[in-house]
Amino acid sequence: GSATGGIPELTLADCARVVAYDFKRNWLRCEGSAIASSESLTHAAVYESDAKAGAVIHCHDSKLWTALLNRAPTSSKAVDYGTPEMAYEVLRLFNLTDVKSRKILVMAGHEGGIVAFGRDLEEAFAVLMRERKKMKRLRS
């Protein structure tokens, strides 16, 4: 769902399930009581590109973003978040980079914006923690 960053523990009521989407038309249909995130098409691009992906986390971490910018798969700075262009940019990254194996990408045009994914939320979160741990090791 949208604007869930401040919720300490999510429930199903905080989630929207996207059941159909169209990048070209900037359209999606979802189920549930929550409003779908403006990044839902970006999430859909991840699911479309990796059949094993079952969860996507879009978070904001300025320090990690700075550490990973152009060192991990990174979207073009010219591409705005929450747009069909970002969904297409994610598809491009899957075709041209190692994002599928790294399971993380940086949104250059969305300061602090990072997308991690995995087979479930636990794995997606573990990807973020792995990268934070690497960042801290490099700084010490």
N, CA, C and O atoms as CSV, one atom per row, in Angstrom:
chain,resi,resn,atom,element,x,y,z
A,1,GLY,N,N,0.813,-1.193,0.000
A,1,GLY,CA,C,0.000,0.000,0.000
A,1,GLY,C,C,0.851,1.250,0.000
A,1,GLY,O,O,2.077,1.185,0.088
A,2,SER,N,N,0.201,2.363,-0.098
A,2,SER,CA,C,0.866,3.656,-0.166
A,2,SER,C,C,1.131,4.221,1.223
A,2,SER,O,O,0.340,4.025,2.146
A,3,ALA,N,N,2.245,4.918,1.363
A,3,ALA,CA,C,2.595,5.642,2.594
A,3,ALA,C,C,2.581,4.753,3.832
A,3,ALA,O,O,1.990,5.105,4.853
A,4,THR,N,N,3.232,3.607,3.735
A,4,THR,CA,C,3.265,2.673,4.867
A,4,THR,C,C,4.564,2.764,5.662
A,4,THR,O,O,4.743,2.028,6.632
A,5,GLY,N,N,5.467,3.650,5.269
A,5,GLY,CA,C,6.775,3.748,5.912
A,5,GLY,C,C,6.732,4.043,7.395
A,5,GLY,O,O,7.639,3.646,8.128
A,6,GLY,N,N,5.699,4.730,7.855
A,6,GLY,CA,C,5.615,5.081,9.270
A,6,GLY,C,C,4.866,4.084,10.122
A,6,GLY,O,O,4.710,4.289,11.326
A,7,ILE,N,N,4.401,3.008,9.518
A,7,ILE,CA,C,3.645,1.995,10.258
A,7,ILE,C,C,4.628,0.959,10.797
A,7,ILE,O,O,5.331,0.314,10.020
A,8,PRO,N,N,4.685,0.789,12.139
A,8,PRO,CA,C,5.675,-0.128,12.719
A,8,PRO,C,C,5.495,-1.585,12.299
A,8,PRO,O,O,6.480,-2.300,12.111
A,9,GLU,N,N,4.260,-2.025,12.153
A,9,GLU,CA,C,4.007,-3.413,11.765
A,9,GLU,C,C,2.823,-3.444,10.809
A,9,GLU,O,O,1.709,-3.064,11.169
A,10,LEU,N,N,3.077,-3.901,9.589
A,10,LEU,CA,C,2.032,-3.940,8.574
A,10,LEU,C,C,1.104,-5.127,8.775
A,10,LEU,O,O,1.508,-6.186,9.256
A,11,THR,N,N,-0.146,-4.923,8.394
A,11,THR,CA,C,-1.125,-6.008,8.358
A,11,THR,C,C,-1.635,-6.114,6.926
A,11,THR,O,O,-1.287,-5.289,6.081
A,12,LEU,N,N,-2.447,-7.111,6.651
A,12,LEU,CA,C,-3.015,-7.250,5.311
A,12,LEU,C,C,-3.832,-6.025,4.916
A,12,LEU,O,O,-3.907,-5.685,3.736
A,13,ALA,N,N,-4.441,-5.363,5.891
A,13,ALA,CA,C,-5.240,-4.169,5.603
A,13,ALA,C,C,-4.383,-3.024,5.064
A,13,ALA,O,O,-4.906,-2.101,4.440
A,14,ASP,N,N,-3.078,-3.077,5.299
A,14,ASP,CA,C,-2.167,-2.036,4.819
A,14,ASP,C,C,-1.638,-2.335,3.417
A,14,ASP,O,O,-0.896,-1.538,2.844
A,15,CYS,N,N,-2.020,-3.472,2.879
A,15,CYS,CA,C,-1.477,-3.920,1.601
A,15,CYS,C,C,-2.525,-3.870,0.500
A,15,CYS,O,O,-3.716,-4.080,0.729
A,16,ALA,N,N,-2.040,-3.586,-0.701
A,16,ALA,CA,C,-2.875,-3.653,-1.900
A,16,ALA,C,C,-2.266,-4.724,-2.796
A,16,ALA,O,O,-1.047,-4.799,-2.944
A,17,ARG,N,N,-3.106,-5.538,-3.382
A,17,ARG,CA,C,-2.622,-6.579,-4.294
A,17,ARG,C,C,-2.950,-6.155,-5.718
A,17,ARG,O,O,-4.118,-6.047,-6.090
A,18,VAL,N,N,-1.924,-5.919,-6.501
A,18,VAL,CA,C,-2.121,-5.533,-7.897
A,18,VAL,C,C,-2.431,-6.795,-8.690
A,18,VAL,O,O,-1.648,-7.745,-8.694
A,19,VAL,N,N,-3.576,-6.796,-9.359
A,19,VAL,CA,C,-4.012,-7.983,-10.097
A,19,VAL,C,C,-3.935,-7.790,-11.609
A,19,VAL,O,O,-4.008,-8.760,-12.364
A,20,ALA,N,N,-3.790,-6.547,-12.052
A,20,ALA,CA,C,-3.644,-6.269,-13.484
A,20,ALA,C,C,-2.954,-4.914,-13.637
A,20,ALA,O,O,-3.113,-4.027,-12.799
A,21,TYR,N,N,-2.197,-4.767,-14.704
A,21,TYR,CA,C,-1.503,-3.502,-14.939
A,21,TYR,C,C,-1.191,-3.349,-16.416
A,21,TYR,O,O,-1.173,-4.324,-17.167
A,22,ASP,N,N,-0.946,-2.118,-16.817
A,22,ASP,CA,C,-0.567,-1.804,-18.193
A,22,ASP,C,C,0.397,-0.622,-18.136
A,22,ASP,O,O,-0.008,0.501,-17.838
A,23,PHE,N,N,1.663,-0.876,-18.422
A,23,PHE,CA,C,2.663,0.189,-18.358
A,23,PHE,C,C,2.328,1.320,-19.325
A,23,PHE,O,O,2.397,2.494,-18.964
A,24,LYS,N,N,1.964,0.959,-20.560
A,24,LYS,CA,C,1.708,1.974,-21.591
A,24,LYS,C,C,0.594,2.928,-21.191
A,24,LYS,O,O,0.678,4.130,-21.446
A,25,ARG,N,N,-0.444,2.397,-20.567
A,25,ARG,CA,C,-1.598,3.232,-20.190
A,25,ARG,C,C,-1.460,3.824,-18.791
A,25,ARG,O,O,-2.333,4.575,-18.357
A,26,ASN,N,N,-0.377,3.501,-18.073
A,26,ASN,CA,C,-0.192,3.967,-16.692
A,26,ASN,C,C,-1.422,3.595,-15.861
A,26,ASN,O,O,-2.008,4.429,-15.170
A,27,TRP,N,N,-1.789,2.328,-15.951
A,27,TRP,CA,C,-3.034,1.845,-15.342
A,27,TRP,C,C,-2.755,0.592,-14.530
A,27,TRP,O,O,-1.895,-0.216,-14.879
A,28,LEU,N,N,-3.500,0.445,-13.435
A,28,LEU,CA,C,-3.470,-0.812,-12.696
A,28,LEU,C,C,-4.794,-1.020,-11.973
A,28,LEU,O,O,-5.545,-0.080,-11.713
A,29,ARG,N,N,-5.050,-2.276,-11.661
A,29,ARG,CA,C,-6.230,-2.646,-10.874
A,29,ARG,C,C,-5.715,-3.424,-9.672
A,29,ARG,O,O,-4.856,-4.298,-9.798
A,30,CYS,N,N,-6.252,-3.093,-8.514
A,30,CYS,CA,C,-5.790,-3.789,-7.314
A,30,CYS,C,C,-6.963,-4.211,-6.447
A,30,CYS,O,O,-8.092,-3.746,-6.605
A,31,GLU,N,N,-6.650,-5.113,-5.523
A,31,GLU,CA,C,-7.624,-5.614,-4.553
A,31,GLU,C,C,-7.158,-5.221,-3.163
A,31,GLU,O,O,-5.968,-5.011,-2.926
A,32,GLY,N,N,-8.106,-5.126,-2.255
A,32,GLY,CA,C,-7.790,-4.799,-0.866
A,32,GLY,C,C,-8.260,-3.405,-0.517
A,32,GLY,O,O,-8.687,-2.641,-1.383
A,33,SER,N,N,-8.176,-3.082,0.763
A,33,SER,CA,C,-8.685,-1.792,1.228
A,33,SER,C,C,-7.653,-0.674,1.144
A,33,SER,O,O,-8.015,0.498,1.245
A,34,ALA,N,N,-6.384,-1.008,0.964
A,34,ALA,CA,C,-5.328,0.013,0.910
A,34,ALA,C,C,-5.229,0.617,-0.487
A,34,ALA,O,O,-5.578,-0.018,-1.482
A,35,ILE,N,N,-4.752,1.839,-0.539
A,35,ILE,CA,C,-4.482,2.503,-1.812
A,35,ILE,C,C,-3.137,1.989,-2.320
A,35,ILE,O,O,-2.162,1.929,-1.571
A,36,ALA,N,N,-3.096,1.623,-3.587
A,36,ALA,CA,C,-1.849,1.117,-4.168
A,36,ALA,C,C,-0.796,2.218,-4.195
A,36,ALA,O,O,-1.114,3.392,-4.386
A,37,SER,N,N,0.441,1.832,-4.004
A,37,SER,CA,C,1.571,2.758,-4.034
A,37,SER,C,C,1.729,3.367,-5.421
A,37,SER,O,O,1.383,2.747,-6.427
A,38,SER,N,N,2.254,4.586,-5.461
A,38,SER,CA,C,2.561,5.214,-6.752
A,38,SER,C,C,3.661,4.438,-7.476
A,38,SER,O,O,3.862,4.621,-8.677
A,39,GLU,N,N,4.362,3.586,-6.761
A,39,GLU,CA,C,5.423,2.763,-7.338
A,39,GLU,C,C,4.940,1.373,-7.744
A,39,GLU,O,O,5.759,0.498,-8.024
A,40,SER,N,N,3.639,1.154,-7.781
A,40,SER,CA,C,3.112,-0.179,-8.094
A,40,SER,C,C,3.560,-0.687,-9.457
A,40,SER,O,O,3.808,-1.882,-9.616
A,41,LEU,N,N,3.668,0.198,-10.444
A,41,LEU,CA,C,4.130,-0.254,-11.755
A,41,LEU,C,C,5.601,-0.667,-11.706
A,41,LEU,O,O,6.015,-1.579,-12.423
A,42,THR,N,N,6.388,-0.002,-10.865
A,42,THR,CA,C,7.785,-0.398,-10.680
A,42,THR,C,C,7.850,-1.796,-10.074
A,42,THR,O,O,8.634,-2.635,-10.515
A,43,HIS,N,N,7.023,-2.040,-9.063
A,43,HIS,CA,C,6.951,-3.372,-8.456
A,43,HIS,C,C,6.551,-4.397,-9.516
A,43,HIS,O,O,7.136,-5.477,-9.597
A,44,ALA,N,N,5.549,-4.051,-10.329
A,44,ALA,CA,C,5.084,-4.970,-11.373
A,44,ALA,C,C,6.212,-5.303,-12.346
A,44,ALA,O,O,6.312,-6.439,-12.810
A,45,ALA,N,N,7.059,-4.327,-12.656
A,45,ALA,CA,C,8.183,-4.572,-13.563
A,45,ALA,C,C,9.162,-5.581,-12.966
A,45,ALA,O,O,9.733,-6.395,-13.691
A,46,VAL,N,N,9.357,-5.530,-11.649
A,46,VAL,CA,C,10.223,-6.513,-10.985
A,46,VAL,C,C,9.594,-7.898,-11.091
A,46,VAL,O,O,10.261,-8.855,-11.485
A,47,TYR,N,N,8.315,-8.008,-10.743
A,47,TYR,CA,C,7.642,-9.309,-10.795
A,47,TYR,C,C,7.634,-9.870,-12.217
A,47,TYR,O,O,7.792,-11.074,-12.419
A,48,GLU,N,N,7.451,-8.989,-13.195
A,48,GLU,CA,C,7.434,-9.430,-14.590
A,48,GLU,C,C,8.814,-9.921,-15.030
A,48,GLU,O,O,8.917,-10.831,-15.853
A,49,SER,N,N,9.862,-9.325,-14.490
A,49,SER,CA,C,11.228,-9.650,-14.905
A,49,SER,C,C,11.838,-10.834,-14.170
A,49,SER,O,O,12.778,-11.454,-14.666
A,50,ASP,N,N,11.314,-11.150,-12.998
A,50,ASP,CA,C,11.862,-12.247,-12.198
A,50,ASP,C,C,10.714,-13.075,-11.635
A,50,ASP,O,O,10.074,-12.690,-10.657
A,51,ALA,N,N,10.466,-14.210,-12.264
A,51,ALA,CA,C,9.344,-15.066,-11.854
A,51,ALA,C,C,9.480,-15.560,-10.418
A,51,ALA,O,O,8.486,-15.948,-9.805
A,52,LYS,N,N,10.705,-15.554,-9.868
A,52,LYS,CA,C,10.905,-16.017,-8.495
A,52,LYS,C,C,10.644,-14.929,-7.460
A,52,LYS,O,O,10.565,-15.218,-6.266
A,53,ALA,N,N,10.510,-13.690,-7.901
A,53,ALA,CA,C,10.261,-12.585,-6.964
A,53,ALA,C,C,8.834,-12.679,-6.430
A,53,ALA,O,O,7.872,-12.759,-7.194
A,54,GLY,N,N,8.720,-12.668,-5.109
A,54,GLY,CA,C,7.410,-12.711,-4.465
A,54,GLY,C,C,7.157,-11.506,-3.587
A,54,GLY,O,O,6.056,-11.336,-3.063
A,55,ALA,N,N,8.183,-10.656,-3.417
A,55,ALA,CA,C,8.043,-9.461,-2.581
A,55,ALA,C,C,9.017,-8.392,-3.055
A,55,ALA,O,O,10.146,-8.681,-3.451
A,56,VAL,N,N,8.551,-7.150,-3.005
A,56,VAL,CA,C,9.367,-5.992,-3.369
A,56,VAL,C,C,9.275,-4.989,-2.231
A,56,VAL,O,O,8.187,-4.704,-1.730
A,57,ILE,N,N,10.417,-4.455,-1.825
A,57,ILE,CA,C,10.454,-3.400,-0.808
A,57,ILE,C,C,11.027,-2.150,-1.459
A,57,ILE,O,O,12.123,-2.178,-2.019
A,58,HIS,N,N,10.280,-1.052,-1.382
A,58,HIS,CA,C,10.785,0.258,-1.818
A,58,HIS,C,C,10.983,1.062,-0.547
A,58,HIS,O,O,10.025,1.368,0.163
A,59,CYS,N,N,12.230,1.401,-0.267
A,59,CYS,CA,C,12.534,2.128,0.966
A,59,CYS,C,C,13.379,3.353,0.657
A,59,CYS,O,O,13.782,3.582,-0.483
A,60,HIS,N,N,13.633,4.127,1.692
A,60,HIS,CA,C,14.470,5.321,1.578
A,60,HIS,C,C,15.557,5.265,2.642
A,60,HIS,O,O,15.274,5.212,3.839
A,61,ASP,N,N,16.796,5.278,2.187
A,61,ASP,CA,C,17.957,5.234,3.069
A,61,ASP,C,C,19.050,6.039,2.373
A,61,ASP,O,O,19.741,5.529,1.491
A,62,SER,N,N,19.199,7.291,2.771
A,62,SER,CA,C,20.128,8.203,2.086
A,62,SER,C,C,21.566,7.710,2.102
A,62,SER,O,O,22.269,7.830,1.099
A,63,LYS,N,N,22.016,7.155,3.228
A,63,LYS,CA,C,23.405,6.679,3.314
A,63,LYS,C,C,23.632,5.481,2.395
A,63,LYS,O,O,24.625,5.427,1.670
A,64,LEU,N,N,22.712,4.528,2.429
A,64,LEU,CA,C,22.857,3.354,1.571
A,64,LEU,C,C,22.727,3.751,0.106
A,64,LEU,O,O,23.460,3.247,-0.745
A,65,TRP,N,N,21.801,4.648,-0.188
A,65,TRP,CA,C,21.597,5.136,-1.554
A,65,TRP,C,C,22.894,5.733,-2.092
A,65,TRP,O,O,23.303,5.430,-3.213
A,66,THR,N,N,23.536,6.575,-1.298
A,66,THR,CA,C,24.793,7.204,-1.709
A,66,THR,C,C,25.877,6.149,-1.927
A,66,THR,O,O,26.642,6.227,-2.888
A,67,ALA,N,N,25.938,5.172,-1.038
A,67,ALA,CA,C,26.953,4.115,-1.148
A,67,ALA,C,C,26.743,3.243,-2.386
A,67,ALA,O,O,27.712,2.787,-2.994
A,68,LEU,N,N,25.489,3.010,-2.762
A,68,LEU,CA,C,25.191,2.112,-3.874
A,68,LEU,C,C,25.044,2.813,-5.220
A,68,LEU,O,O,25.117,2.165,-6.264
A,69,LEU,N,N,24.839,4.125,-5.210
A,69,LEU,CA,C,24.597,4.875,-6.445
A,69,LEU,C,C,25.693,4.593,-7.469
A,69,LEU,O,O,26.872,4.838,-7.217
A,70,ASN,N,N,25.290,4.079,-8.616
A,70,ASN,CA,C,26.185,3.714,-9.722
A,70,ASN,C,C,27.170,2.593,-9.384
A,70,ASN,O,O,28.073,2.310,-10.171
A,71,ARG,N,N,27.006,1.955,-8.226
A,71,ARG,CA,C,27.805,0.771,-7.877
A,71,ARG,C,C,26.937,-0.484,-7.912
A,71,ARG,O,O,27.431,-1.598,-8.090
A,72,ALA,N,N,25.653,-0.281,-7.741
A,72,ALA,CA,C,24.648,-1.331,-7.918
A,72,ALA,C,C,23.838,-0.919,-9.149
A,72,ALA,O,O,23.948,0.222,-9.596
A,73,PRO,N,N,23.037,-1.814,-9.699
A,73,PRO,CA,C,22.198,-1.398,-10.821
A,73,PRO,C,C,21.435,-0.117,-10.451
A,73,PRO,O,O,20.754,-0.059,-9.428
A,74,THR,N,N,21.565,0.901,-11.302
A,74,THR,CA,C,21.043,2.231,-10.996
A,74,THR,C,C,20.233,2.756,-12.167
A,74,THR,O,O,20.685,2.728,-13.312
A,75,SER,N,N,19.035,3.235,-11.871
A,75,SER,CA,C,18.188,3.809,-12.915
A,75,SER,C,C,18.750,5.146,-13.371
A,75,SER,O,O,19.535,5.778,-12.664
A,76,SER,N,N,18.346,5.563,-14.541
A,76,SER,CA,C,18.749,6.866,-15.064
A,76,SER,C,C,18.195,7.974,-14.177
A,76,SER,O,O,17.052,7.909,-13.724
A,77,LYS,N,N,19.010,8.981,-13.936
A,77,LYS,CA,C,18.576,10.115,-13.122
A,77,LYS,C,C,17.427,10.866,-13.792
A,77,LYS,O,O,16.641,11.531,-13.117
A,78,ALA,N,N,17.329,10.762,-15.104
A,78,ALA,CA,C,16.299,11.476,-15.862
A,78,ALA,C,C,14.913,10.855,-15.707
A,78,ALA,O,O,13.915,11.469,-16.083
A,79,VAL,N,N,14.843,9.647,-15.160
A,79,VAL,CA,C,13.566,8.939,-15.051
A,79,VAL,C,C,12.941,9.208,-13.688
A,79,VAL,O,O,13.545,8.932,-12.652
A,80,ASP,N,N,11.726,9.750,-13.700
A,80,ASP,CA,C,11.010,10.050,-12.456
A,80,ASP,C,C,10.393,8.787,-11.866
A,80,ASP,O,O,9.978,7.884,-12.592
A,81,TYR,N,N,10.340,8.741,-10.532
A,81,TYR,CA,C,9.709,7.608,-9.856
A,81,TYR,C,C,8.191,7.703,-10.015
A,81,TYR,O,O,7.638,8.779,-10.247
A,82,GLY,N,N,7.543,6.567,-9.885
A,82,GLY,CA,C,6.088,6.522,-9.960
A,82,GLY,C,C,5.527,6.739,-11.350
A,82,GLY,O,O,4.364,7.114,-11.498
A,83,THR,N,N,6.342,6.506,-12.373
A,83,THR,CA,C,5.900,6.719,-13.754
A,83,THR,C,C,6.048,5.427,-14.556
A,83,THR,O,O,6.797,4.529,-14.169
A,84,PRO,N,N,5.326,5.341,-15.677
A,84,PRO,CA,C,5.539,4.185,-16.553
A,84,PRO,C,C,6.995,4.111,-17.027
A,84,PRO,O,O,7.526,3.021,-17.235
A,85,GLU,N,N,7.634,5.267,-17.195
A,85,GLU,CA,C,9.032,5.282,-17.619
A,85,GLU,C,C,9.927,4.555,-16.618
A,85,GLU,O,O,10.885,3.890,-17.010
A,86,MET,N,N,9.616,4.681,-15.321
A,86,MET,CA,C,10.409,3.965,-14.317
A,86,MET,C,C,10.199,2.458,-14.453
A,86,MET,O,O,11.143,1.683,-14.303
A,87,ALA,N,N,8.974,2.047,-14.734
A,87,ALA,CA,C,8.725,0.615,-14.941
A,87,ALA,C,C,9.559,0.107,-16.119
A,87,ALA,O,O,10.180,-0.953,-16.036
A,88,TYR,N,N,9.570,0.865,-17.212
A,88,TYR,CA,C,10.385,0.474,-18.366
A,88,TYR,C,C,11.882,0.507,-18.029
A,88,TYR,O,O,12.648,-0.317,-18.528
A,89,GLU,N,N,12.289,1.447,-17.194
A,89,GLU,CA,C,13.688,1.535,-16.773
A,89,GLU,C,C,14.081,0.293,-15.971
A,89,GLU,O,O,15.190,-0.219,-16.127
A,90,VAL,N,N,13.190,-0.186,-15.125
A,90,VAL,CA,C,13.456,-1.410,-14.359
A,90,VAL,C,C,13.596,-2.595,-15.320
A,90,VAL,O,O,14.494,-3.421,-15.157
A,91,LEU,N,N,12.718,-2.680,-16.312
A,91,LEU,CA,C,12.843,-3.745,-17.313
A,91,LEU,C,C,14.208,-3.661,-18.006
A,91,LEU,O,O,14.855,-4.682,-18.237
A,92,ARG,N,N,14.642,-2.432,-18.338
A,92,ARG,CA,C,15.944,-2.231,-18.980
A,92,ARG,C,C,17.079,-2.719,-18.077
A,92,ARG,O,O,18.003,-3.389,-18.539
A,93,LEU,N,N,17.003,-2.380,-16.785
A,93,LEU,CA,C,18.047,-2.817,-15.850
A,93,LEU,C,C,18.119,-4.341,-15.775
A,93,LEU,O,O,19.207,-4.909,-15.683
A,94,PHE,N,N,16.966,-5.001,-15.812
A,94,PHE,CA,C,16.971,-6.466,-15.785
A,94,PHE,C,C,17.632,-7.035,-17.037
A,94,PHE,O,O,18.254,-8.096,-16.981
A,95,ASN,N,N,17.503,-6.347,-18.155
A,95,ASN,CA,C,18.099,-6.833,-19.400
A,95,ASN,C,C,19.591,-6.543,-19.506
A,95,ASN,O,O,20.315,-7.284,-20.171
A,96,LEU,N,N,20.066,-5.471,-18.858
A,96,LEU,CA,C,21.436,-5.020,-19.085
A,96,LEU,C,C,22.377,-5.119,-17.889
A,96,LEU,O,O,23.578,-4.896,-18.037
A,97,THR,N,N,21.855,-5.448,-16.704
A,97,THR,CA,C,22.699,-5.477,-15.505
A,97,THR,C,C,22.515,-6.797,-14.755
A,97,THR,O,O,21.792,-7.690,-15.198
A,98,ASP,N,N,23.177,-6.894,-13.624
A,98,ASP,CA,C,23.064,-8.083,-12.776
A,98,ASP,C,C,22.013,-7.908,-11.675
A,98,ASP,O,O,22.104,-8.548,-10.627
A,99,VAL,N,N,21.027,-7.052,-11.905
A,99,VAL,CA,C,20.014,-6.776,-10.876
A,99,VAL,C,C,19.284,-8.048,-10.447
A,99,VAL,O,O,18.908,-8.176,-9.282
A,100,LYS,N,N,19.079,-8.979,-11.358
A,100,LYS,CA,C,18.338,-10.199,-10.998
A,100,LYS,C,C,19.077,-11.001,-9.933
A,100,LYS,O,O,18.446,-11.559,-9.035
A,101,SER,N,N,20.389,-11.067,-10.018
A,101,SER,CA,C,21.147,-11.814,-9.008
A,101,SER,C,C,21.419,-10.977,-7.760
A,101,SER,O,O,21.479,-11.521,-6.657
A,102,ARG,N,N,21.582,-9.667,-7.915
A,102,ARG,CA,C,21.860,-8.804,-6.750
A,102,ARG,C,C,20.604,-8.480,-5.962
A,102,ARG,O,O,20.668,-8.243,-4.755
A,103,LYS,N,N,19.460,-8.467,-6.641
A,103,LYS,CA,C,18.154,-8.255,-6.007
A,103,LYS,C,C,18.007,-6.872,-5.370
A,103,LYS,O,O,17.276,-6.703,-4.394
A,104,ILE,N,N,18.705,-5.890,-5.931
A,104,ILE,CA,C,18.607,-4.525,-5.412
A,104,ILE,C,C,18.912,-3.553,-6.545
A,104,ILE,O,O,19.761,-3.813,-7.397
A,105,LEU,N,N,18.200,-2.423,-6.537
A,105,LEU,CA,C,18.487,-1.370,-7.497
A,105,LEU,C,C,18.310,-0.015,-6.832
A,105,LEU,O,O,17.578,0.138,-5.854
A,106,VAL,N,N,19.003,0.959,-7.396
A,106,VAL,CA,C,19.002,2.319,-6.871
A,106,VAL,C,C,18.251,3.203,-7.857
A,106,VAL,O,O,18.438,3.096,-9.069
A,107,MET,N,N,17.403,4.075,-7.331
A,107,MET,CA,C,16.650,5.009,-8.169
A,107,MET,C,C,17.387,6.352,-8.156
A,107,MET,O,O,17.223,7.143,-7.227
A,108,ALA,N,N,18.199,6.605,-9.192
A,108,ALA,CA,C,19.050,7.801,-9.207
A,108,ALA,C,C,18.237,9.092,-9.164
A,108,ALA,O,O,18.674,10.075,-8.566
A,109,GLY,N,N,17.072,9.100,-9.784
A,109,GLY,CA,C,16.246,10.301,-9.822
A,109,GLY,C,C,15.303,10.446,-8.649
A,109,GLY,O,O,14.425,11.309,-8.664
A,110,HIS,N,N,15.467,9.619,-7.633
A,110,HIS,CA,C,14.578,9.619,-6.459
A,110,HIS,C,C,15.477,9.483,-5.235
A,110,HIS,O,O,15.688,8.383,-4.725
A,111,GLU,N,N,16.004,10.612,-4.772
A,111,GLU,CA,C,17.037,10.597,-3.735
A,111,GLU,C,C,16.652,9.733,-2.541
A,111,GLU,O,O,15.592,9.912,-1.941
A,112,GLY,N,N,17.524,8.801,-2.211
A,112,GLY,CA,C,17.284,7.879,-1.108
A,112,GLY,C,C,16.514,6.638,-1.517
A,112,GLY,O,O,16.442,5.679,-0.748
A,113,GLY,N,N,15.933,6.635,-2.720
A,113,GLY,CA,C,15.063,5.540,-3.161
A,113,GLY,C,C,15.818,4.291,-3.582
A,113,GLY,O,O,16.671,4.321,-4.469
A,114,ILE,N,N,15.481,3.197,-2.922
A,114,ILE,CA,C,16.093,1.892,-3.183
A,114,ILE,C,C,14.974,0.867,-3.305
A,114,ILE,O,O,13.982,0.930,-2.579
A,115,VAL,N,N,15.140,-0.075,-4.225
A,115,VAL,CA,C,14.192,-1.171,-4.388
A,115,VAL,C,C,14.953,-2.475,-4.184
A,115,VAL,O,O,15.962,-2.724,-4.844
A,116,ALA,N,N,14.466,-3.303,-3.267
A,116,ALA,CA,C,15.031,-4.637,-3.040
A,116,ALA,C,C,13.910,-5.647,-3.214
A,116,ALA,O,O,12.742,-5.335,-2.984
A,117,PHE,N,N,14.264,-6.844,-3.616
A,117,PHE,CA,C,13.234,-7.860,-3.830
A,117,PHE,C,C,13.784,-9.240,-3.512
A,117,PHE,O,O,14.995,-9.443,-3.420
A,118,GLY,N,N,12.869,-10.178,-3.347
A,118,GLY,CA,C,13.238,-11.552,-3.057
A,118,GLY,C,C,12.039,-12.456,-3.216
A,118,GLY,O,O,10.966,-12.023,-3.637
A,119,ARG,N,N,12.232,-13.719,-2.875
A,119,ARG,CA,C,11.111,-14.660,-3.026
A,119,ARG,C,C,10.000,-14.360,-2.025
A,119,ARG,O,O,8.848,-14.734,-2.243
A,120,ASP,N,N,10.348,-13.681,-0.919
A,120,ASP,CA,C,9.361,-13.260,0.081
A,120,ASP,C,C,9.904,-12.014,0.782
A,120,ASP,O,O,11.025,-11.581,0.512
A,121,LEU,N,N,9.100,-11.442,1.683
A,121,LEU,CA,C,9.538,-10.228,2.382
A,121,LEU,C,C,10.807,-10.450,3.195
A,121,LEU,O,O,11.656,-9.565,3.291
A,122,GLU,N,N,10.926,-11.627,3.774
A,122,GLU,CA,C,12.116,-11.933,4.578
A,122,GLU,C,C,13.385,-11.845,3.732
A,122,GLU,O,O,14.378,-11.252,4.153
A,123,GLU,N,N,13.348,-12.435,2.543
A,123,GLU,CA,C,14.531,-12.386,1.685
A,123,GLU,C,C,14.788,-10.963,1.183
A,123,GLU,O,O,15.939,-10.529,1.147
A,124,ALA,N,N,13.746,-10.235,0.798
A,124,ALA,CA,C,13.921,-8.852,0.330
A,124,ALA,C,C,14.546,-7.991,1.428
A,124,ALA,O,O,15.429,-7.177,1.159
A,125,PHE,N,N,14.086,-8.172,2.655
A,125,PHE,CA,C,14.647,-7.421,3.782
A,125,PHE,C,C,16.098,-7.833,4.031
A,125,PHE,O,O,16.939,-6.990,4.340
A,126,ALA,N,N,16.389,-9.121,3.898
A,126,ALA,CA,C,17.761,-9.616,4.086
A,126,ALA,C,C,18.712,-8.999,3.061
A,126,ALA,O,O,19.873,-8.737,3.376
A,127,VAL,N,N,18.234,-8.766,1.851
A,127,VAL,CA,C,19.048,-8.108,0.826
A,127,VAL,C,C,19.439,-6.711,1.301
A,127,VAL,O,O,20.600,-6.317,1.197
A,128,LEU,N,N,18.469,-5.965,1.822
A,128,LEU,CA,C,18.758,-4.624,2.346
A,128,LEU,C,C,19.765,-4.677,3.488
A,128,LEU,O,O,20.698,-3.876,3.534
A,129,MET,N,N,19.579,-5.612,4.403
A,129,MET,CA,C,20.490,-5.723,5.544
A,129,MET,C,C,21.896,-6.134,5.102
A,129,MET,O,O,22.884,-5.663,5.666
A,130,ARG,N,N,21.989,-7.001,4.106
A,130,ARG,CA,C,23.291,-7.411,3.558
A,130,ARG,C,C,24.035,-6.193,3.006
A,130,ARG,O,O,25.227,-6.015,3.256
A,131,GLU,N,N,23.317,-5.364,2.258
A,131,GLU,CA,C,23.954,-4.185,1.665
A,131,GLU,C,C,24.335,-3.153,2.722
A,131,GLU,O,O,25.375,-2.505,2.599
A,132,ARG,N,N,23.517,-2.991,3.752
A,132,ARG,CA,C,23.861,-2.065,4.844
A,132,ARG,C,C,25.113,-2.559,5.580
A,132,ARG,O,O,25.982,-1.768,5.950
A,133,LYS,N,N,25.189,-3.868,5.782
A,133,LYS,CA,C,26.351,-4.450,6.469
A,133,LYS,C,C,27.625,-4.222,5.648
A,133,LYS,O,O,28.667,-3.862,6.196
A,134,LYS,N,N,27.532,-4.435,4.332
A,134,LYS,CA,C,28.672,-4.193,3.446
A,134,LYS,C,C,29.106,-2.738,3.523
A,134,LYS,O,O,30.298,-2.440,3.597
A,135,MET,N,N,28.125,-1.831,3.506
A,135,MET,CA,C,28.414,-0.403,3.559
A,135,MET,C,C,29.152,-0.053,4.850
A,135,MET,O,O,30.127,0.697,4.824
A,136,LYS,N,N,28.695,-0.589,5.965
A,136,LYS,CA,C,29.325,-0.292,7.258
A,136,LYS,C,C,30.743,-0.843,7.318
A,136,LYS,O,O,31.634,-0.204,7.878
A,137,ARG,N,N,30.959,-2.030,6.743
A,137,ARG,CA,C,32.309,-2.616,6.706
A,137,ARG,C,C,33.259,-1.736,5.900
A,137,ARG,O,O,34.411,-1.540,6.289
A,138,LEU,N,N,32.779,-1.213,4.788
A,138,LEU,CA,C,33.623,-0.378,3.936
A,138,LEU,C,C,33.962,0.951,4.590
A,138,LEU,O,O,35.013,1.531,4.319
A,139,ARG,N,N,33.077,1.432,5.446
A,139,ARG,CA,C,33.310,2.716,6.116
A,139,ARG,C,C,34.253,2.590,7.304
A,139,ARG,O,O,34.850,3.585,7.716
A,140,SER,N,N,34.406,1.381,7.871
A,140,SER,CA,C,35.264,1.249,9.059
A,140,SER,C,C,36.684,0.893,8.704
A,140,SER,O,O,37.525,0.748,9.591
